[in-house]
Amino acid sequence: MALTTNSKVWSIMLIVSVFLTIFFAVLFYFEDIFIVLIIGSILVLLTDSILIEFNRYFGHKSLWARRIYAISLVFAGILLVGLLLVGQLSDMNSLVSSQEEYESGITSLFSTYGYLLSSPDNGNMGPMMGEGPAGTPSGNMSENMSAGLNSDMAAGPLISSEDIQSIGDYIFNFFSSLISKLSYFVFTGLLIIPMMFRLYFAKKNVIVAEIVDFFPLKYQDCVSSSIMDIGMRLRDYFSAKILESVIVGLICCIGFYLAGINGWFFLGALAGLLNIVPYIGPVVGAIPAVIIAFIVSPTTALYAIITVLIAQAVDNLYLIPYMIAGKVDVNPLLSVLLTLIFADMLGALGMILAIPVYIIYKVVLTEFYNELRKIYPDEYDS
């Protein structure tokens, strides 16, 4: 279909684009509150999806039967998660509170396996090549090879023990600060998210009607259809992403449990949660489990790495192509470019929201363009 030549259409499209950009700029400026609103929106949309699926299977039953089924499922879920949390609290407390053991484990690992990172000393290449101190051939090449290797070992590792410990301290402090910051989000979420649930499920239609009434009458159908389409697309997208994270986290939990890693439930849940962040999320989510497993033994660390690789293989070969791609009609190359651009501008939050923001822009601009073509047709159309 050829693009319109009507300047009125493009003027209004420009205004809509600027409005959307200002709206998201304000939201991203208040990042902490925006994160809580995002979490609340995801929970609301996920709950809506669960209710839709629940009514699909139990909608034919009576009201009291549906209530009994719903209460039973919620109680079973809370009981299961509670048992897992209680069983893991002691392990996680020991991991979080024993920083000295953590640091000594890093140092011990380096002292045992640090020689693998040894760097060759270019100044000692002569003896390794079988030359004497004056550059003349040596009579015993094996002795010179041995001397060269010993001198390489003496030259020191590429990474010192202080560097390894600094990296370990940084990782430990990063996750400690992350846990402390979560308390702010939990407190703010307890104030805001229940209100979001009430507004959505009790007054959703009223709120949509009030938003639509702000626009001129000839644009109201376009705005209404845009809101409904955005809600449906975001609900499907976030539902698929949550299911993806749950499956990845479940695979990691099972693998970490079989490997004998303390805190396997929290570490697996963390790996699944961070998997939402494209590209860097799976790597960051695997780091704590691999480090803790390495302190136990290299074999345990190998099992942890294999677990993460299996989870990512399932994610990239099955979940993303068949679940996520079906929910979002976006070119893979465009998806990568959007993620990189948003990551450069907004960090990890931008990586998570790149596709949802693209969905909103695409739906709104497409709906408005199609509606404006009807309101302001080209001269040759009339």
C-alpha positions in Angstrom: 0.0 0.0 0.0 1.4 3.4 -1.0 2.0 6.0 1.8 -0.4 8.9 2.0 0.6 12.3 0.6 -1.8 14.2 2.8 0.2 16.5 5.0 -2.6 16.6 7.7 -2.0 12.9 8.3 1.7 13.2 8.8 1.3 16.3 11.0 -1.0 14.4 13.4 1.3 11.3 13.3 4.2 13.6 14.3 2.3 15.0 17.2 1.3 11.4 18.4 5.0 10.3 18.1 6.2 13.3 20.1 3.6 12.7 22.8 4.6 9.0 23.1 8.3 10.0 23.3 7.6 12.6 26.1 5.5 10.1 27.9 8.2 7.4 28.0 10.9 10.0 28.7 9.1 11.0 31.9 8.6 7.4 32.9 12.2 6.5 32.4 13.3 9.7 34.3 11.5 8.4 37.4 13.2 5.0 37.0 12.6 3.5 40.5 8.8 4.2 40.5 8.7 3.2 36.8 10.2 -0.2 37.7 7.5 -0.7 40.4 4.8 0.3 37.8 6.2 -2.2 35.3 6.3 -5.0 37.9 2.7 -4.2 38.9 1.6 -4.1 35.2 3.2 -7.4 34.5 1.6 -9.0 37.6 -1.8 -7.5 36.6 -1.5 -8.7 33.0 -0.2 -12.1 34.2 -3.1 -12.5 36.6 -5.5 -11.5 33.8 -4.0 -14.2 31.6 -4.3 -16.8 34.4 -8.0 -15.8 35.0 -8.7 -16.2 31.3 -7.1 -19.7 31.3 -8.9 -20.6 34.5 -12.3 -19.6 33.1 -11.5 -21.6 29.9 -11.2 -24.8 31.9 -13.6 -24.1 34.8 -16.0 -21.6 33.4 -18.7 -24.2 32.9 -18.8 -25.0 36.6 -20.9 -23.2 39.3 -19.7 -20.1 41.0 -18.9 -21.9 44.3 -17.1 -24.7 42.5 -14.9 -22.1 40.7 -14.1 -20.4 44.0 -13.1 -23.7 45.6 -10.9 -24.6 42.7 -9.3 -21.1 42.8 -8.7 -21.1 46.5 -7.2 -24.6 46.4 -4.8 -23.7 43.6 -3.7 -20.5 45.3 -3.2 -22.3 48.6 -1.2 -25.2 47.0 1.0 -22.7 45.2 1.7 -20.6 48.4 2.3 -23.8 50.3 4.8 -25.2 47.8 6.7 -21.9 47.5 6.7 -21.5 51.3 8.1 -24.9 51.8 10.9 -24.3 49.3 11.7 -20.9 50.9 11.9 -22.3 54.4 14.0 -25.2 53.3 16.5 -22.8 51.6 16.7 -19.9 54.1 19.4 -21.5 56.2 21.6 -22.1 53.1 21.1 -18.6 51.8 21.7 -17.0 55.1 25.0 -18.8 55.4 26.0 -17.8 51.9 25.1 -14.1 52.4 26.6 -13.8 55.9 29.8 -15.7 55.4 31.8 -13.3 53.2 35.1 -14.3 54.9 34.6 -17.9 53.8 33.7 -16.7 50.4 36.9 -14.7 50.1 39.0 -17.5 51.4 37.4 -19.9 48.9 38.3 -17.5 46.0 41.9 -17.3 47.3 42.1 -21.0 47.7 40.8 -21.6 44.2 43.4 -19.2 42.8 46.3 -20.8 44.7 45.2 -24.2 43.4 44.4 -23.4 39.8 46.1 -20.0 39.2 48.9 -21.6 37.3 46.4 -22.1 34.4 46.5 -18.3 33.9 50.3 -18.0 33.9 51.7 -15.8 31.2 54.8 -16.5 29.2 57.9 -14.3 29.8 59.1 -13.2 26.4 62.5 -12.5 27.9 63.0 -16.2 28.6 62.1 -17.4 25.1 65.8 -18.0 24.4 66.2 -20.9 26.8 63.0 -22.4 25.5 64.3 -22.4 22.0 67.4 -24.2 23.1 69.8 -21.2 23.1 72.3 -20.4 25.7 72.8 -17.1 27.5 75.0 -15.8 24.6 72.6 -16.9 21.9 74.5 -20.1 21.1 72.7 -23.5 20.8 72.4 -25.3 24.1 73.5 -28.9 24.5 70.4 -30.1 26.5 67.2 -28.8 25.0 65.0 -30.6 27.6 66.7 -28.8 30.5 66.2 -25.5 28.7 62.5 -26.3 28.1 62.1 -27.1 31.8 64.0 -23.9 32.7 61.7 -21.9 30.4 58.6 -23.3 31.9 59.8 -22.7 35.4 60.7 -19.1 34.5 57.2 -18.7 33.0 55.7 -19.9 36.3 57.9 -17.5 38.2 56.9 -14.7 35.9 53.5 -14.7 37.6 49.9 -15.1 36.5 48.0 -12.9 34.2 45.6 -12.1 37.0 46.9 -11.8 40.6 45.2 -13.1 43.6 44.3 -9.5 44.6 42.5 -9.1 41.2 40.5 -12.3 41.7 39.5 -11.3 45.2 38.6 -7.8 44.0 36.3 -9.4 41.3 34.8 -11.7 43.9 34.2 -8.7 46.3 32.6 -6.7 43.5 30.2 -9.5 42.6 29.4 -10.1 46.3 28.8 -6.4 46.9 26.7 -6.1 43.7 24.3 -8.8 44.8 24.2 -7.6 48.4 23.3 -4.1 47.2 20.7 -5.6 44.8 19.1 -7.5 47.7 19.1 -4.3 49.8 17.5 -2.3 47.0 14.8 -4.9 46.6 13.5 -3.8 50.0 12.6 -0.4 48.5 10.8 -1.9 45.6 8.9 -4.3 47.9 7.8 -1.4 50.2 6.8 0.8 47.2 5.1 -2.2 45.5 3.0 -2.9 48.6 1.6 0.6 48.4 1.1 0.9 44.6 0.5 -2.6 43.2 -2.7 -3.4 45.2 -4.2 -0.1 43.9 -3.2 -1.1 40.4 -5.0 -4.5 40.8 -8.2 -2.7 42.1 -8.2 -0.2 39.3 -7.7 -2.8 36.6 -10.2 -5.4 37.7 -12.8 -3.1 39.2 -12.7 0.0 37.0 -10.8 -1.0 33.8 -13.7 -0.1 31.5 -14.3 3.1 33.3 -10.7 4.2 33.1 -10.5 3.3 29.4 -13.7 5.3 28.7 -12.3 8.3 30.6 -9.0 8.2 28.6 -10.9 7.9 25.3 -13.2 10.9 26.2 -10.1 13.1 26.3 -9.7 12.8 22.5 -11.9 14.3 19.8 -14.9 12.2 18.8 -13.5 11.3 15.4 -10.4 9.8 17.0 -12.1 7.9 19.8 -12.5 4.6 18.0 -8.9 4.7 17.1 -7.8 5.3 20.6 -10.1 2.7 22.0 -8.9 0.0 19.6 -5.2 1.0 20.3 -5.7 0.6 24.0 -7.3 -2.8 23.7 -4.8 -4.0 21.2 -1.8 -2.8 23.3 -3.3 -4.5 26.4 -3.7 -7.8 24.5 -0.3 -7.8 22.9 1.6 -6.8 26.1 -0.4 -9.5 28.1 0.6 -12.2 25.6 4.2 -11.0 25.5 4.8 -10.8 29.2 2.9 -14.0 29.8 5.3 -15.7 27.3 8.4 -14.1 28.9 7.3 -15.1 32.4 6.7 -18.7 31.3 10.1 -18.6 29.6 11.8 -17.5 32.8 9.9 -20.1 34.9 11.0 -22.9 32.5 14.7 -21.7 32.5 14.6 -21.2 36.3 13.1 -24.7 36.8 15.8 -26.3 34.7 18.5 -24.4 36.7 16.9 -25.4 40.0 16.8 -29.1 39.0 20.4 -29.0 37.8 21.8 -27.1 40.8 19.9 -29.5 43.1 21.4 -32.5 41.5 24.9 -30.9 41.5 24.5 -30.4 45.3 24.8 -26.6 45.4 23.6 -24.9 48.5 20.8 -22.4 47.9 19.8 -24.2 44.6 16.3 -22.8 44.7 17.3 -19.1 45.1 20.1 -19.5 42.6 17.9 -21.2 40.0 15.1 -18.6 40.6 17.7 -15.8 40.2 18.9 -17.3 36.9 15.4 -17.5 35.6 14.5 -14.0 36.7 17.6 -12.4 35.1 17.0 -14.4 32.0 14.4 -11.7 31.2 17.2 -9.3 30.5 18.3 -10.1 26.9 21.8 -11.2 26.1 23.6 -10.3 29.4 20.9 -11.6 31.7 21.7 -15.3 31.3 25.4 -14.7 31.9 24.9 -12.5 35.0 22.3 -15.0 36.4 24.8 -17.9 36.0 27.7 -16.1 37.8 26.6 -16.6 41.4 25.8 -20.3 41.0 29.1 -21.1 39.2 31.2 -19.2 41.8 29.5 -20.9 44.7 29.8 -24.3 42.9 33.5 -23.6 42.2 34.2 -23.1 45.9 32.8 -26.6 46.5 34.8 -28.3 43.7 35.6 -27.8 40.0 33.4 -30.8 39.2 30.4 -29.1 40.9 31.1 -25.9 38.9 31.2 -28.0 35.7 27.8 -29.4 36.5 26.5 -25.8 37.1 27.9 -24.7 33.8 26.4 -27.7 32.0 23.0 -26.9 33.7 23.1 -23.3 32.5 24.1 -24.3 28.9 21.2 -26.8 28.8 18.8 -24.2 30.0 20.0 -21.7 27.4 19.8 -24.3 24.7 16.2 -25.0 25.5 15.5 -21.3 25.7 17.2 -20.4 22.4 16.2 -23.5 20.3 12.6 -23.9 21.5 11.2 -21.2 23.8 12.2 -18.1 21.9 11.5 -19.4 18.3 8.1 -21.0 19.2 6.9 -19.0 22.1 8.3 -15.4 22.1 8.5 -14.9 18.4 4.9 -16.0 18.0 3.8 -13.2 20.4 5.7 -10.4 18.8 5.8 -9.6 15.1 9.2 -8.1 14.9 12.2 -8.7 12.6 15.0 -10.5 14.5 17.6 -7.9 13.3 15.4 -5.0 14.3 14.9 -6.7 17.7 18.7 -6.9 18.2 19.2 -3.2 17.1 16.4 -2.0 19.4 17.8 -3.9 22.4 21.3 -2.5 21.8 20.0 1.1 21.4 17.9 0.9 24.5 20.7 -0.7 26.4 23.0 2.1 25.5 20.5 4.8 26.5 18.9 3.2 29.6 20.9 0.2 30.6 19.4 -3.1 31.7 15.9 -1.6 32.1 16.0 -0.4 28.5 17.0 -3.9 27.3 14.0 -5.4 29.1 11.5 -2.8 27.8 12.9 -2.4 24.2 10.3 -4.8 22.7 7.3 -3.7 24.8 8.0 0.0 23.9 8.3 -1.0 20.3 4.9 -2.9 20.5 3.2 0.3 21.9 4.7 2.5 19.3 3.8 0.1 16.5 0.2 -0.4 17.6 -0.5 3.3 18.3 1.1 4.6 15.1 -0.4 1.9 12.9 -3.9 2.4 14.3 -3.7 6.1 14.0 -2.3 6.0 10.5 -5.1 3.7 9.3 -7.8 5.8 11.0 -6.3 9.1 9.7 -6.2 7.6 6.1 -10.0 7.2 6.4 -10.6 10.7 7.9 -8.2 12.5 5.6 -8.1 10.6 2.3 -5.8 11.5 -0.6 -7.2 13.4 -3.4 -7.0 10.5 -5.8 -8.8 8.2 -3.2 -11.9 10.4 -3.3 
